[in-house]
Amino acid sequence: MKQIGIQNLLIIFSHLFFIWIAFMAVQTLDWDKFLRPQLNSNLGKLLLIFVAITLGYSVSSFFISLVQAFQNLIFMF
């Protein structure tokens, strides 16, 4: 039971870490090229957050599934 709790805690930290990395990376883009200037500033910030969450969660899920696949390789031999 404790192992499952630790694994879930690592998954949560992984998601938060990659969302933070994605947020830092997404902030470096020049969003004025992609968004209309009339768009509300708050909506632009909200879009930035949602893009960072989507990208960070996707990257985190990829790495988690990759680690789990390598852990399951021991059952082949």
N, CA, C, O and CB atoms as a CASP TS submission, in Angstrom:
PFRMAT TS
TARGET T0000
AUTHOR 0000-0000-0000
METHOD Language model
MODEL 1
PARENT N/A
ATOM      1  N   MET     1       0.811  -1.180   0.000  1.00  0.00           N
ATOM      2  CA  MET     1       0.000   0.000   0.000  1.00  0.00           C
ATOM      3  C   MET     1       0.865   1.260   0.000  1.00  0.00           C
ATOM      4  O   MET     1       0.568   2.243  -0.679  1.00  0.00           O
ATOM      5  CB  MET     1      -0.929  -0.011   1.191  1.00  0.00           C
ATOM      6  N   LYS     2       1.939   1.200   0.778  1.00  0.00           N
ATOM      7  CA  LYS     2       2.817   2.358   0.871  1.00  0.00           C
ATOM      8  C   LYS     2       3.506   2.629  -0.468  1.00  0.00           C
ATOM      9  O   LYS     2       3.745   3.784  -0.824  1.00  0.00           O
ATOM     10  CB  LYS     2       3.862   2.148   1.974  1.00  0.00           C
ATOM     11  N   GLN     3       3.824   1.564  -1.209  1.00  0.00           N
ATOM     12  CA  GLN     3       4.472   1.724  -2.505  1.00  0.00           C
ATOM     13  C   GLN     3       3.546   2.439  -3.489  1.00  0.00           C
ATOM     14  O   GLN     3       4.003   3.263  -4.281  1.00  0.00           O
ATOM     15  CB  GLN     3       4.892   0.357  -3.064  1.00  0.00           C
ATOM     16  N   ILE     4       2.260   2.133  -3.444  1.00  0.00           N
ATOM     17  CA  ILE     4       1.296   2.788  -4.329  1.00  0.00           C
ATOM     18  C   ILE     4       1.193   4.270  -3.983  1.00  0.00           C
ATOM     19  O   ILE     4       1.099   5.115  -4.874  1.00  0.00           O
ATOM     20  CB  ILE     4      -0.092   2.111  -4.226  1.00  0.00           C
ATOM     21  N   GLY     5       1.210   4.583  -2.690  1.00  0.00           N
ATOM     22  CA  GLY     5       1.152   5.980  -2.264  1.00  0.00           C
ATOM     23  C   GLY     5       2.364   6.766  -2.718  1.00  0.00           C
ATOM     24  O   GLY     5       2.244   7.908  -3.162  1.00  0.00           O
ATOM     25  N   ILE     6       3.534   6.154  -2.606  1.00  0.00           N
ATOM     26  CA  ILE     6       4.763   6.814  -3.041  1.00  0.00           C
ATOM     27  C   ILE     6       4.753   7.002  -4.551  1.00  0.00           C
ATOM     28  O   ILE     6       5.155   8.054  -5.049  1.00  0.00           O
ATOM     29  CB  ILE     6       5.999   6.004  -2.610  1.00  0.00           C
ATOM     30  N   GLN     7       4.298   5.992  -5.280  1.00  0.00           N
ATOM     31  CA  GLN     7       4.229   6.096  -6.736  1.00  0.00           C
ATOM     32  C   GLN     7       3.272   7.215  -7.160  1.00  0.00           C
ATOM     33  O   GLN     7       3.580   7.979  -8.075  1.00  0.00           O
ATOM     34  CB  GLN     7       3.783   4.755  -7.347  1.00  0.00           C
ATOM     35  N   ASN     8       2.125   7.314  -6.505  1.00  0.00           N
ATOM     36  CA  ASN     8       1.174   8.374  -6.834  1.00  0.00           C
ATOM     37  C   ASN     8       1.725   9.750  -6.484  1.00  0.00           C
ATOM     38  O   ASN     8       1.472  10.720  -7.200  1.00  0.00           O
ATOM     39  CB  ASN     8      -0.144   8.143  -6.108  1.00  0.00           C
ATOM     40  N   LEU     9       2.466   9.842  -5.404  1.00  0.00           N
ATOM     41  CA  LEU     9       3.091  11.105  -5.033  1.00  0.00           C
ATOM     42  C   LEU     9       4.119  11.527  -6.083  1.00  0.00           C
ATOM     43  O   LEU     9       4.203  12.704  -6.435  1.00  0.00           O
ATOM     44  CB  LEU     9       3.754  10.989  -3.652  1.00  0.00           C
ATOM     45  N   LEU    10       4.898  10.570  -6.581  1.00  0.00           N
ATOM     46  CA  LEU    10       5.862  10.871  -7.637  1.00  0.00           C
ATOM     47  C   LEU    10       5.166  11.301  -8.927  1.00  0.00           C
ATOM     48  O   LEU    10       5.662  12.175  -9.638  1.00  0.00           O
ATOM     49  CB  LEU    10       6.748   9.657  -7.903  1.00  0.00           C
ATOM     50  N   ILE    11       4.037  10.701  -9.227  1.00  0.00           N
ATOM     51  CA  ILE    11       3.277  11.082 -10.423  1.00  0.00           C
ATOM     52  C   ILE    11       2.776  12.521 -10.291  1.00  0.00           C
ATOM     53  O   ILE    11       2.851  13.296 -11.245  1.00  0.00           O
ATOM     54  CB  ILE    11       2.086  10.113 -10.647  1.00  0.00           C
ATOM     55  N   ILE    12       2.268  12.873  -9.121  1.00  0.00           N
ATOM     56  CA  ILE    12       1.790  14.245  -8.902  1.00  0.00           C
ATOM     57  C   ILE    12       2.931  15.239  -9.046  1.00  0.00           C
ATOM     58  O   ILE    12       2.782  16.267  -9.706  1.00  0.00           O
ATOM     59  CB  ILE    12       1.142  14.381  -7.511  1.00  0.00           C
ATOM     60  N   PHE    13       4.076  14.936  -8.430  1.00  0.00           N
ATOM     61  CA  PHE    13       5.225  15.832  -8.543  1.00  0.00           C
ATOM     62  C   PHE    13       5.725  15.914  -9.978  1.00  0.00           C
ATOM     63  O   PHE    13       6.153  16.979 -10.422  1.00  0.00           O
ATOM     64  CB  PHE    13       6.351  15.368  -7.626  1.00  0.00           C
ATOM     65  N   SER    14       5.677  14.813 -10.704  1.00  0.00           N
ATOM     66  CA  SER    14       6.089  14.819 -12.100  1.00  0.00           C
ATOM     67  C   SER    14       5.185  15.719 -12.929  1.00  0.00           C
ATOM     68  O   SER    14       5.664  16.515 -13.736  1.00  0.00           O
ATOM     69  CB  SER    14       6.082  13.401 -12.663  1.00  0.00           C
ATOM     70  N   HIS    15       3.881  15.592 -12.728  1.00  0.00           N
ATOM     71  CA  HIS    15       2.942  16.447 -13.460  1.00  0.00           C
ATOM     72  C   HIS    15       3.192  17.921 -13.146  1.00  0.00           C
ATOM     73  O   HIS    15       3.260  18.750 -14.054  1.00  0.00           O
ATOM     74  CB  HIS    15       1.489  16.070 -13.115  1.00  0.00           C
ATOM     75  N   LEU    16       3.326  18.243 -11.868  1.00  0.00           N
ATOM     76  CA  LEU    16       3.543  19.638 -11.486  1.00  0.00           C
ATOM     77  C   LEU    16       4.864  20.175 -12.017  1.00  0.00           C
ATOM     78  O   LEU    16       4.939  21.326 -12.445  1.00  0.00           O
ATOM     79  CB  LEU    16       3.503  19.779  -9.974  1.00  0.00           C
ATOM     80  N   PHE    17       5.907  19.350 -11.993  1.00  0.00           N
ATOM     81  CA  PHE    17       7.216  19.778 -12.491  1.00  0.00           C
ATOM     82  C   PHE    17       7.166  20.069 -13.987  1.00  0.00           C
ATOM     83  O   PHE    17       7.650  21.108 -14.435  1.00  0.00           O
ATOM     84  CB  PHE    17       8.275  18.707 -12.199  1.00  0.00           C
ATOM     85  N   PHE    18       6.587  19.160 -14.756  1.00  0.00           N
ATOM     86  CA  PHE    18       6.554  19.367 -16.198  1.00  0.00           C
ATOM     87  C   PHE    18       5.586  20.478 -16.597  1.00  0.00           C
ATOM     88  O   PHE    18       5.809  21.149 -17.605  1.00  0.00           O
ATOM     89  CB  PHE    18       6.172  18.077 -16.897  1.00  0.00           C
ATOM     90  N   ILE    19       4.523  20.687 -15.834  1.00  0.00           N
ATOM     91  CA  ILE    19       3.638  21.826 -16.101  1.00  0.00           C
ATOM     92  C   ILE    19       4.388  23.128 -15.841  1.00  0.00           C
ATOM     93  O   ILE    19       4.243  24.088 -16.598  1.00  0.00           O
ATOM     94  CB  ILE    19       2.355  21.752 -15.225  1.00  0.00           C
ATOM     95  N   TRP    20       5.179  23.169 -14.788  1.00  0.00           N
ATOM     96  CA  TRP    20       5.973  24.364 -14.492  1.00  0.00           C
ATOM     97  C   TRP    20       7.005  24.620 -15.594  1.00  0.00           C
ATOM     98  O   TRP    20       7.180  25.759 -16.026  1.00  0.00           O
ATOM     99  CB  TRP    20       6.678  24.217 -13.129  1.00  0.00           C
ATOM    100  N   ILE    21       7.688  23.567 -16.048  1.00  0.00           N
ATOM    101  CA  ILE    21       8.667  23.715 -17.132  1.00  0.00           C
ATOM    102  C   ILE    21       7.974  24.197 -18.403  1.00  0.00           C
ATOM    103  O   ILE    21       8.486  25.078 -19.093  1.00  0.00           O
ATOM    104  CB  ILE    21       9.402  22.375 -17.396  1.00  0.00           C
ATOM    105  N   ALA    22       6.820  23.628 -18.711  1.00  0.00           N
ATOM    106  CA  ALA    22       6.076  24.043 -19.904  1.00  0.00           C
ATOM    107  C   ALA    22       5.614  25.492 -19.778  1.00  0.00           C
ATOM    108  O   ALA    22       5.640  26.234 -20.759  1.00  0.00           O
ATOM    109  CB  ALA    22       4.866  23.119 -20.133  1.00  0.00           C
ATOM    110  N   PHE    23       5.195  25.898 -18.593  1.00  0.00           N
ATOM    111  CA  PHE    23       4.764  27.281 -18.385  1.00  0.00           C
ATOM    112  C   PHE    23       5.921  28.243 -18.615  1.00  0.00           C
ATOM    113  O   PHE    23       5.747  29.290 -19.238  1.00  0.00           O
ATOM    114  CB  PHE    23       4.195  27.464 -16.969  1.00  0.00           C
ATOM    115  N   MET    24       7.097  27.891 -18.115  1.00  0.00           N
ATOM    116  CA  MET    24       8.267  28.744 -18.327  1.00  0.00           C
ATOM    117  C   MET    24       8.628  28.812 -19.810  1.00  0.00           C
ATOM    118  O   MET    24       9.019  29.869 -20.307  1.00  0.00           O
ATOM    119  CB  MET    24       9.466  28.227 -17.512  1.00  0.00           C
ATOM    120  N   ALA    25       8.500  27.694 -20.513  1.00  0.00           N
ATOM    121  CA  ALA    25       8.826  27.670 -21.938  1.00  0.00           C
ATOM    122  C   ALA    25       7.792  28.429 -22.763  1.00  0.00           C
ATOM    123  O   ALA    25       8.147  29.132 -23.709  1.00  0.00           O
ATOM    124  CB  ALA    25       8.928  26.231 -22.431  1.00  0.00           C
ATOM    125  N   VAL    26       6.523  28.293 -22.413  1.00  0.00           N
ATOM    126  CA  VAL    26       5.455  28.938 -23.176  1.00  0.00           C
ATOM    127  C   VAL    26       5.502  30.456 -22.998  1.00  0.00           C
ATOM    128  O   VAL    26       5.105  31.197 -23.897  1.00  0.00           O
ATOM    129  CB  VAL    26       4.082  28.395 -22.743  1.00  0.00           C
ATOM    130  N   GLN    27       5.977  30.914 -21.861  1.00  0.00           N
ATOM    131  CA  GLN    27       6.069  32.353 -21.625  1.00  0.00           C
ATOM    132  C   GLN    27       7.083  33.026 -22.538  1.00  0.00           C
ATOM    133  O   GLN    27       6.984  34.229 -22.783  1.00  0.00           O
ATOM    134  CB  GLN    27       6.431  32.618 -20.184  1.00  0.00           C
ATOM    135  N   THR    28       8.045  32.284 -23.041  1.00  0.00           N
ATOM    136  CA  THR    28       9.065  32.886 -23.892  1.00  0.00           C
ATOM    137  C   THR    28       8.563  33.166 -25.303  1.00  0.00           C
ATOM    138  O   THR    28       9.193  33.917 -26.047  1.00  0.00           O
ATOM    139  CB  THR    28      10.273  31.990 -23.954  1.00  0.00           C
ATOM    140  N   LEU    29       7.425  32.563 -25.681  1.00  0.00           N
ATOM    141  CA  LEU    29       6.875  32.804 -27.012  1.00  0.00           C
ATOM    142  C   LEU    29       6.278  34.200 -27.099  1.00  0.00           C
ATOM    143  O   LEU    29       5.799  34.747 -26.106  1.00  0.00           O
ATOM    144  CB  LEU    29       5.815  31.751 -27.358  1.00  0.00           C
ATOM    145  N   ASP    30       6.313  34.772 -28.305  1.00  0.00           N
ATOM    146  CA  ASP    30       5.692  36.069 -28.551  1.00  0.00           C
ATOM    147  C   ASP    30       4.242  35.835 -28.945  1.00  0.00           C
ATOM    148  O   ASP    30       3.939  35.587 -30.112  1.00  0.00           O
ATOM    149  CB  ASP    30       6.454  36.867 -29.658  1.00  0.00           C
ATOM    150  N   TRP    31       3.354  35.917 -27.972  1.00  0.00           N
ATOM    151  CA  TRP    31       1.948  35.582 -28.194  1.00  0.00           C
ATOM    152  C   TRP    31       1.220  36.627 -29.019  1.00  0.00           C
ATOM    153  O   TRP    31       0.129  36.357 -29.521  1.00  0.00           O
ATOM    154  CB  TRP    31       1.247  35.409 -26.875  1.00  0.00           C
ATOM    155  N   ASP    32       1.797  37.817 -29.174  1.00  0.00           N
ATOM    156  CA  ASP    32       1.143  38.847 -29.987  1.00  0.00           C
ATOM    157  C   ASP    32       1.060  38.442 -31.451  1.00  0.00           C
ATOM    158  O   ASP    32       0.186  38.914 -32.179  1.00  0.00           O
ATOM    159  CB  ASP    32       1.885  40.170 -29.860  1.00  0.00           C
ATOM    160  N   LYS    33       1.954  37.582 -31.882  1.00  0.00           N
ATOM    161  CA  LYS    33       1.917  37.100 -33.268  1.00  0.00           C
ATOM    162  C   LYS    33       0.755  36.141 -33.495  1.00  0.00           C
ATOM    163  O   LYS    33       0.234  36.042 -34.606  1.00  0.00           O
ATOM    164  CB  LYS    33       3.236  36.411 -33.627  1.00  0.00           C
ATOM    165  N   PHE    34       0.350  35.435 -32.442  1.00  0.00           N
ATOM    166  CA  PHE    34      -0.678  34.411 -32.576  1.00  0.00           C
ATOM    167  C   PHE    34      -2.073  34.899 -32.188  1.00  0.00           C
ATOM    168  O   PHE    34      -3.072  34.400 -32.705  1.00  0.00           O
ATOM    169  CB  PHE    34      -0.314  33.225 -31.737  1.00  0.00           C
ATOM    170  N   LEU    35      -2.140  35.859 -31.291  1.00  0.00           N
ATOM    171  CA  LEU    35      -3.429  36.323 -30.776  1.00  0.00           C
ATOM    172  C   LEU    35      -3.767  37.693 -31.345  1.00  0.00           C
ATOM    173  O   LEU    35      -2.880  38.477 -31.682  1.00  0.00           O
ATOM    174  CB  LEU    35      -3.412  36.375 -29.239  1.00  0.00           C
ATOM    175  N   ARG    36      -5.046  37.966 -31.444  1.00  0.00           N
ATOM    176  CA  ARG    36      -5.488  39.284 -31.884  1.00  0.00           C
ATOM    177  C   ARG    36      -5.160  40.299 -30.800  1.00  0.00           C
ATOM    178  O   ARG    36      -5.241  39.987 -29.612  1.00  0.00           O
ATOM    179  CB  ARG    36      -7.010  39.289 -32.206  1.00  0.00           C
ATOM    180  N   PRO    37      -4.793  41.495 -31.193  1.00  0.00           N
ATOM    181  CA  PRO    37      -4.496  42.518 -30.173  1.00  0.00           C
ATOM    182  C   PRO    37      -5.724  42.923 -29.365  1.00  0.00           C
ATOM    183  O   PRO    37      -5.590  43.418 -28.245  1.00  0.00           O
ATOM    184  CB  PRO    37      -3.903  43.750 -30.832  1.00  0.00           C
ATOM    185  N   GLN    38      -6.918  42.720 -29.917  1.00  0.00           N
ATOM    186  CA  GLN    38      -8.130  43.096 -29.205  1.00  0.00           C
ATOM    187  C   GLN    38      -8.485  42.098 -28.107  1.00  0.00           C
ATOM    188  O   GLN    38      -9.350  42.368 -27.273  1.00  0.00           O
ATOM    189  CB  GLN    38      -9.281  43.220 -30.177  1.00  0.00           C
ATOM    190  N   LEU    39      -7.825  40.958 -28.109  1.00  0.00           N
ATOM    191  CA  LEU    39      -8.145  39.926 -27.121  1.00  0.00           C
ATOM    192  C   LEU    39      -7.823  40.434 -25.721  1.00  0.00           C
ATOM    193  O   LEU    39      -6.786  41.054 -25.488  1.00  0.00           O
ATOM    194  CB  LEU    39      -7.366  38.619 -27.416  1.00  0.00           C
ATOM    195  N   ASN    40      -8.721  40.160 -24.813  1.00  0.00           N
ATOM    196  CA  ASN    40      -8.557  40.598 -23.435  1.00  0.00           C
ATOM    197  C   ASN    40      -7.272  40.010 -22.849  1.00  0.00           C
ATOM    198  O   ASN    40      -6.947  38.848 -23.096  1.00  0.00           O
ATOM    199  CB  ASN    40      -9.782  40.189 -22.584  1.00  0.00           C
ATOM    200  N   SER    41      -6.553  40.804 -22.085  1.00  0.00           N
ATOM    201  CA  SER    41      -5.290  40.362 -21.496  1.00  0.00           C
ATOM    202  C   SER    41      -5.489  39.170 -20.564  1.00  0.00           C
ATOM    203  O   SER    41      -4.658  38.263 -20.522  1.00  0.00           O
ATOM    204  CB  SER    41      -4.633  41.511 -20.737  1.00  0.00           C
ATOM    205  N   ASN    42      -6.585  39.174 -19.823  1.00  0.00           N
ATOM    206  CA  ASN    42      -6.845  38.068 -18.898  1.00  0.00           C
ATOM    207  C   ASN    42      -7.128  36.775 -19.650  1.00  0.00           C
ATOM    208  O   ASN    42      -6.727  35.697 -19.210  1.00  0.00           O
ATOM    209  CB  ASN    42      -8.022  38.407 -17.980  1.00  0.00           C
ATOM    210  N   LEU    43      -7.818  36.878 -20.780  1.00  0.00           N
ATOM    211  CA  LEU    43      -8.077  35.676 -21.575  1.00  0.00           C
ATOM    212  C   LEU    43      -6.788  35.132 -22.179  1.00  0.00           C
ATOM    213  O   LEU    43      -6.621  33.918 -22.294  1.00  0.00           O
ATOM    214  CB  LEU    43      -9.092  35.975 -22.684  1.00  0.00           C
ATOM    215  N   GLY    44      -5.887  36.011 -22.560  1.00  0.00           N
ATOM    216  CA  GLY    44      -4.593  35.577 -23.073  1.00  0.00           C
ATOM    217  C   GLY    44      -3.781  34.849 -22.020  1.00  0.00           C
ATOM    218  O   GLY    44      -3.128  33.847 -22.314  1.00  0.00           O
ATOM    219  N   LYS    45      -3.820  35.349 -20.794  1.00  0.00           N
ATOM    220  CA  LYS    45      -3.105  34.689 -19.695  1.00  0.00           C
ATOM    221  C   LYS    45      -3.723  33.332 -19.376  1.00  0.00           C
ATOM    222  O   LYS    45      -3.016  32.367 -19.087  1.00  0.00           O
ATOM    223  CB  LYS    45      -3.110  35.578 -18.440  1.00  0.00           C
ATOM    224  N   LEU    46      -5.046  33.273 -19.432  1.00  0.00           N
ATOM    225  CA  LEU    46      -5.730  32.006 -19.183  1.00  0.00           C
ATOM    226  C   LEU    46      -5.380  30.983 -20.263  1.00  0.00           C
ATOM    227  O   LEU    46      -5.171  29.806 -19.971  1.00  0.00           O
ATOM    228  CB  LEU    46      -7.252  32.218 -19.125  1.00  0.00           C
ATOM    229  N   LEU    47      -5.319  31.444 -21.506  1.00  0.00           N
ATOM    230  CA  LEU    47      -4.921  30.562 -22.603  1.00  0.00           C
ATOM    231  C   LEU    47      -3.498  30.057 -22.396  1.00  0.00           C
ATOM    232  O   LEU    47      -3.214  28.884 -22.637  1.00  0.00           O
ATOM    233  CB  LEU    47      -5.036  31.291 -23.953  1.00  0.00           C
ATOM    234  N   LEU    48      -2.614  30.925 -21.957  1.00  0.00           N
ATOM    235  CA  LEU    48      -1.227  30.549 -21.678  1.00  0.00           C
ATOM    236  C   LEU    48      -1.169  29.466 -20.607  1.00  0.00           C
ATOM    237  O   LEU    48      -0.394  28.517 -20.727  1.00  0.00           O
ATOM    238  CB  LEU    48      -0.412  31.777 -21.236  1.00  0.00           C
ATOM    239  N   ILE    49      -1.973  29.600 -19.575  1.00  0.00           N
ATOM    240  CA  ILE    49      -1.994  28.605 -18.500  1.00  0.00           C
ATOM    241  C   ILE    49      -2.525  27.271 -19.010  1.00  0.00           C
ATOM    242  O   ILE    49      -1.970  26.219 -18.691  1.00  0.00           O
ATOM    243  CB  ILE    49      -2.851  29.098 -17.324  1.00  0.00           C
ATOM    244  N   PHE    50      -3.598  27.308 -19.803  1.00  0.00           N
ATOM    245  CA  PHE    50      -4.161  26.060 -20.327  1.00  0.00           C
ATOM    246  C   PHE    50      -3.205  25.364 -21.297  1.00  0.00           C
ATOM    247  O   PHE    50      -3.114  24.136 -21.303  1.00  0.00           O
ATOM    248  CB  PHE    50      -5.490  26.338 -21.023  1.00  0.00           C
ATOM    249  N   VAL    51      -2.503  26.132 -22.106  1.00  0.00           N
ATOM    250  CA  VAL    51      -1.516  25.531 -23.017  1.00  0.00           C
ATOM    251  C   VAL    51      -0.393  24.889 -22.213  1.00  0.00           C
ATOM    252  O   VAL    51       0.058  23.792 -22.544  1.00  0.00           O
ATOM    253  CB  VAL    51      -0.941  26.595 -23.993  1.00  0.00           C
ATOM    254  N   ALA    52       0.060  25.560 -21.165  1.00  0.00           N
ATOM    255  CA  ALA    52       1.130  25.013 -20.324  1.00  0.00           C
ATOM    256  C   ALA    52       0.676  23.746 -19.610  1.00  0.00           C
ATOM    257  O   ALA    52       1.437  22.784 -19.511  1.00  0.00           O
ATOM    258  CB  ALA    52       1.591  26.054 -19.297  1.00  0.00           C
ATOM    259  N   ILE    53      -0.559  23.736 -19.112  1.00  0.00           N
ATOM    260  CA  ILE    53      -1.073  22.541 -18.434  1.00  0.00           C
ATOM    261  C   ILE    53      -1.179  21.381 -19.411  1.00  0.00           C
ATOM    262  O   ILE    53      -0.794  20.257 -19.091  1.00  0.00           O
ATOM    263  CB  ILE    53      -2.448  22.823 -17.794  1.00  0.00           C
ATOM    264  N   THR    54      -1.699  21.652 -20.601  1.00  0.00           N
ATOM    265  CA  THR    54      -1.845  20.593 -21.605  1.00  0.00           C
ATOM    266  C   THR    54      -0.496  20.031 -22.019  1.00  0.00           C
ATOM    267  O   THR    54      -0.314  18.815 -22.068  1.00  0.00           O
ATOM    268  CB  THR    54      -2.584  21.119 -22.831  1.00  0.00           C
ATOM    269  N   LEU    55       0.436  20.902 -22.312  1.00  0.00           N
ATOM    270  CA  LEU    55       1.764  20.462 -22.745  1.00  0.00           C
ATOM    271  C   LEU    55       2.508  19.750 -21.616  1.00  0.00           C
ATOM    272  O   LEU    55       3.104  18.696 -21.838  1.00  0.00           O
ATOM    273  CB  LEU    55       2.586  21.659 -23.241  1.00  0.00           C
ATOM    274  N   GLY    56       2.478  20.310 -20.418  1.00  0.00           N
ATOM    275  CA  GLY    56       3.178  19.703 -19.283  1.00  0.00           C
ATOM    276  C   GLY    56       2.612  18.356 -18.905  1.00  0.00           C
ATOM    277  O   GLY    56       3.363  17.423 -18.617  1.00  0.00           O
ATOM    278  N   TYR    57       1.287  18.240 -18.903  1.00  0.00           N
ATOM    279  CA  TYR    57       0.655  16.965 -18.572  1.00  0.00           C
ATOM    280  C   TYR    57       0.987  15.907 -19.622  1.00  0.00           C
ATOM    281  O   TYR    57       1.227  14.748 -19.283  1.00  0.00           O
ATOM    282  CB  TYR    57      -0.869  17.136 -18.452  1.00  0.00           C
ATOM    283  N   SER    58       1.002  16.298 -20.881  1.00  0.00           N
ATOM    284  CA  SER    58       1.316  15.343 -21.950  1.00  0.00           C
ATOM    285  C   SER    58       2.748  14.837 -21.840  1.00  0.00           C
ATOM    286  O   SER    58       2.997  13.638 -21.964  1.00  0.00           O
ATOM    287  CB  SER    58       1.097  15.985 -23.321  1.00  0.00           C
ATOM    288  N   VAL    59       3.676  15.735 -21.609  1.00  0.00           N
ATOM    289  CA  VAL    59       5.081  15.336 -21.481  1.00  0.00           C
ATOM    290  C   VAL    59       5.278  14.478 -20.236  1.00  0.00           C
ATOM    291  O   VAL    59       5.999  13.482 -20.276  1.00  0.00           O
ATOM    292  CB  VAL    59       5.999  16.577 -21.424  1.00  0.00           C
ATOM    293  N   SER    60       4.649  14.854 -19.147  1.00  0.00           N
ATOM    294  CA  SER    60       4.753  14.079 -17.914  1.00  0.00           C
ATOM    295  C   SER    60       4.173  12.680 -18.094  1.00  0.00           C
ATOM    296  O   SER    60       4.772  11.700 -17.651  1.00  0.00           O
ATOM    297  CB  SER    60       4.040  14.801 -16.771  1.00  0.00           C
ATOM    298  N   SER    61       3.030  12.583 -18.730  1.00  0.00           N
ATOM    299  CA  SER    61       2.412  11.271 -18.970  1.00  0.00           C
ATOM    300  C   SER    61       3.300  10.400 -19.849  1.00  0.00           C
ATOM    301  O   SER    61       3.390   9.190 -19.644  1.00  0.00           O
ATOM    302  CB  SER    61       1.032  11.437 -19.624  1.00  0.00           C
ATOM    303  N   PHE    62       3.953  11.018 -20.827  1.00  0.00           N
ATOM    304  CA  PHE    62       4.870  10.265 -21.682  1.00  0.00           C
ATOM    305  C   PHE    62       6.016   9.686 -20.858  1.00  0.00           C
ATOM    306  O   PHE    62       6.325   8.501 -20.980  1.00  0.00           O
ATOM    307  CB  PHE    62       5.421  11.162 -22.808  1.00  0.00           C
ATOM    308  N   PHE    63       6.648  10.503 -20.024  1.00  0.00           N
ATOM    309  CA  PHE    63       7.774  10.016 -19.233  1.00  0.00           C
ATOM    310  C   PHE    63       7.342   8.982 -18.196  1.00  0.00           C
ATOM    311  O   PHE    63       8.069   8.022 -17.940  1.00  0.00           O
ATOM    312  CB  PHE    63       8.465  11.179 -18.544  1.00  0.00           C
ATOM    313  N   ILE    64       6.180   9.168 -17.606  1.00  0.00           N
ATOM    314  CA  ILE    64       5.687   8.194 -16.628  1.00  0.00           C
ATOM    315  C   ILE    64       5.420   6.854 -17.302  1.00  0.00           C
ATOM    316  O   ILE    64       5.791   5.809 -16.768  1.00  0.00           O
ATOM    317  CB  ILE    64       4.406   8.712 -15.941  1.00  0.00           C
ATOM    318  N   SER    65       4.780   6.872 -18.468  1.00  0.00           N
ATOM    319  CA  SER    65       4.507   5.609 -19.160  1.00  0.00           C
ATOM    320  C   SER    65       5.796   4.966 -19.655  1.00  0.00           C
ATOM    321  O   SER    65       5.889   3.740 -19.713  1.00  0.00           O
ATOM    322  CB  SER    65       3.551   5.838 -20.336  1.00  0.00           C
ATOM    323  N   LEU    66       6.789   5.773 -20.011  1.00  0.00           N
ATOM    324  CA  LEU    66       8.084   5.229 -20.425  1.00  0.00           C
ATOM    325  C   LEU    66       8.777   4.527 -19.253  1.00  0.00           C
ATOM    326  O   LEU    66       9.325   3.438 -19.418  1.00  0.00           O
ATOM    327  CB  LEU    66       8.987   6.351 -20.984  1.00  0.00           C
ATOM    328  N   VAL    67       8.751   5.143 -18.087  1.00  0.00           N
ATOM    329  CA  VAL    67       9.354   4.532 -16.896  1.00  0.00           C
ATOM    330  C   VAL    67       8.619   3.250 -16.528  1.00  0.00           C
ATOM    331  O   VAL    67       9.252   2.251 -16.187  1.00  0.00           O
ATOM    332  CB  VAL    67       9.333   5.517 -15.706  1.00  0.00           C
ATOM    333  N   GLN    68       7.295   3.268 -16.594  1.00  0.00           N
ATOM    334  CA  GLN    68       6.520   2.070 -16.277  1.00  0.00           C
ATOM    335  C   GLN    68       6.783   0.956 -17.282  1.00  0.00           C
ATOM    336  O   GLN    68       6.812  -0.217 -16.910  1.00  0.00           O
ATOM    337  CB  GLN    68       5.028   2.396 -16.242  1.00  0.00           C
ATOM    338  N   ALA    69       6.976   1.306 -18.544  1.00  0.00           N
ATOM    339  CA  ALA    69       7.285   0.289 -19.551  1.00  0.00           C
ATOM    340  C   ALA    69       8.639  -0.355 -19.265  1.00  0.00           C
ATOM    341  O   ALA    69       8.792  -1.568 -19.405  1.00  0.00           O
ATOM    342  CB  ALA    69       7.277   0.907 -20.964  1.00  0.00           C
ATOM    343  N   PHE    70       9.623   0.455 -18.864  1.00  0.00           N
ATOM    344  CA  PHE    70      10.927  -0.108 -18.526  1.00  0.00           C
ATOM    345  C   PHE    70      10.849  -0.966 -17.264  1.00  0.00           C
ATOM    346  O   PHE    70      11.551  -1.972 -17.156  1.00  0.00           O
ATOM    347  CB  PHE    70      11.955   1.011 -18.338  1.00  0.00           C
ATOM    348  N   GLN    71      10.006  -0.580 -16.316  1.00  0.00           N
ATOM    349  CA  GLN    71       9.840  -1.392 -15.112  1.00  0.00           C
ATOM    350  C   GLN    71       9.186  -2.726 -15.435  1.00  0.00           C
ATOM    351  O   GLN    71       9.492  -3.732 -14.796  1.00  0.00           O
ATOM    352  CB  GLN    71       9.012  -0.643 -14.074  1.00  0.00           C
ATOM    353  N   ASN    72       8.298  -2.751 -16.409  1.00  0.00           N
ATOM    354  CA  ASN    72       7.610  -3.985 -16.781  1.00  0.00           C
ATOM    355  C   ASN    72       8.453  -4.891 -17.672  1.00  0.00           C
ATOM    356  O   ASN    72       8.074  -6.037 -17.914  1.00  0.00           O
ATOM    357  CB  ASN    72       6.319  -3.657 -17.479  1.00  0.00           C
ATOM    358  N   LEU    73       9.585  -4.400 -18.162  1.00  0.00           N
ATOM    359  CA  LEU    73      10.457  -5.234 -18.985  1.00  0.00           C
ATOM    360  C   LEU    73      11.043  -6.402 -18.204  1.00  0.00           C
ATOM    361  O   LEU    73      11.396  -7.424 -18.794  1.00  0.00           O
ATOM    362  CB  LEU    73      11.576  -4.398 -19.565  1.00  0.00           C
ATOM    363  N   ILE    74      11.150  -6.266 -16.891  1.00  0.00           N
ATOM    364  CA  ILE    74      11.731  -7.359 -16.107  1.00  0.00           C
ATOM    365  C   ILE    74      10.846  -8.597 -16.148  1.00  0.00           C
ATOM    366  O   ILE    74      11.325  -9.703 -15.899  1.00  0.00           O
ATOM    367  CB  ILE    74      11.947  -6.919 -14.657  1.00  0.00           C
ATOM    368  N   PHE    75       9.564  -8.430 -16.459  1.00  0.00           N
ATOM    369  CA  PHE    75       8.662  -9.576 -16.516  1.00  0.00           C
ATOM    370  C   PHE    75       8.837 -10.386 -17.796  1.00  0.00           C
ATOM    371  O   PHE    75       8.307 -11.491 -17.911  1.00  0.00           O
ATOM    372  CB  PHE    75       7.227  -9.110 -16.400  1.00  0.00           C
ATOM    373  N   MET    76       9.582  -9.835 -18.761  1.00  0.00           N
ATOM    374  CA  MET    76       9.825 -10.573 -20.004  1.00  0.00           C
ATOM    375  C   MET    76      10.857 -11.672 -19.813  1.00  0.00           C
ATOM    376  O   MET    76      10.840 -12.675 -20.526  1.00  0.00           O
ATOM    377  CB  MET    76      10.283  -9.623 -21.102  1.00  0.00           C
ATOM    378  N   PHE    77      11.746 -11.489 -18.863  1.00  0.00           N
ATOM    379  CA  PHE    77      12.860 -12.426 -18.713  1.00  0.00           C
ATOM    380  C   PHE    77      12.728 -13.271 -17.478  1.00  0.00           C
ATOM    381  O   PHE    77      13.587 -14.110 -17.210  1.00  0.00           O
ATOM    382  CB  PHE    77      14.165 -11.687 -18.673  1.00  0.00           C
TER
END
